[in-house]
Amino acid sequence: MEVTGLYVYPIKACAGHSLESARLTPRGLDQDRWMMVVDGDGRFLTQRECPTLALVQPTLHPGALTLSAAGAGALSIPLVFDGPRRPVVVWKSTCEAIDQGEAAAEWFSTHLGRTAQLVRVADGFHRMLDSTYAPRPSDTTGFADGYPILLLSEESLADLNSRLAPPLPMNRFRPNIVVRGTTPYAEDTWRRFTISGLAFEGVKTCARCAVTTTDQTTAARGREPLATLANYRDSERGVLFGMNVIQTPPDDNPTWDWGTVAVGDAVIVDC
C-alpha cells in the first residue's frame, strides 16, 4: 500500500493544492487550514453557507499570499504573523487568531457578498481535540473541523463511484492523504499504521456534510454523494467516508521532528 496524493488547504474552505511531499507538524500537514474566513462576529465561514469559497485559489509565497477567483480578480497581501490576537470560533472551539488586514477583508466581503475577514491561527495556540477520541491532551489542530489529518483510500472512492453517474473526483472530499492498495473502506478500521516509518492513529471515521455536494470547480451544489452514501454508509453520526487521523509523537521527546511524508511512501497497517 502506498501514498498516492497529498493535499493542503491553506485557507479553510478554499481551494487546495497537491504536493509531492509535505512536512508534518503537531497540527497536521504544514500550512493546512492555518487561515480561515470569519464573519463579523468572528465565527467561521465554510462552503456550507458560502459555496463560492470553493472558487478561491490561495497561493502562498514567502511572507505573502495571493488570492484569486473568477470574477473577483487577484489580490496579493503580506502575511501578518504578529499583532493583536482576537478570538474566533470553529464549531465549539474558541481559537486565537491574527487578522490579515483590511485589504483581504474587503476582497472576501466583495466575493462572498457579506462581511468577512481573513485570519491566521496564532503561533503557539493549542486547540484541544475532543477527548472522547483524541488519545492525548497534547493532540491539537488548526482550523480544521475537528482533527489534523483526513485520510481516504482510492478504493473507497472507486466503490462509491461505481454507484454514481457521473463519478466524482477526489477533491469533493478534501482529504489530506490519499492511499492506494487496500480494499474499500478498510481505513475505517485502521487504529495504528505507519507511513514511511512514521506512526499514525486512526481516531474517528469522518461524518460528511453538504460540502461534499459542492462542485469544487463551479460551486454548484447538488444531492450527491450524500444521497447515495446514505443508502449504505449511514450511522447515528451521519454518512461516513474517510478517517480522521492523528500522528503519534514519541512520549519521551517533546522536541522531536515530526517528519515528512511523500507520494510513493509505503503505508503499513499495524492494527
Number of C-alpha atoms within 10 A of each C-alpha: 15 19 22 18 23 21 21 24 24 24 25 24 27 22 21 24 14 13 14 12 16 21 14 18 18 19 23 25 25 16 18 24 25 23 25 27 26 21 17 10 12 20 18 21 20 18 22 16 10 15 23 22 24 23 22 22 20 21 16 14 12 7 10 12 16 16 18 17 17 11 8 15 10 14 14 16 15 14 19 15 15 12 11 10 15 15 14 23 18 18 11 8 15 14 20 20 27 22 24 21 15 12 14 23 20 16 20 22 17 13 21 15 10 13 16 25 26 25 27 23 24 22 12 7 13 18 20 18 19 14 10 8 12 19 14 13 12 13 21 21 25 27 28 21 13 21 25 24 23 25 24 27 28 20 19 20 19 16 13 19 16 11 12 14 8 9 14 18 13 16 15 15 22 21 22 25 23 21 23 19 13 15 12 17 22 14 22 19 14 19 16 18 19 17 19 17 13 16 19 20 21 24 20 22 21 21 17 18 15 16 22 22 23 22 20 25 13 12 17 12 16 13 11 19 23 21 12 16 18 14 9 11 14 15 10 7 10 15 21 22 25 24 27 24 25 25 22 18 19 11 7 7 8 8 8 10 12 18 12 16 22 19 17 17 18 17 20 16 16 12 10
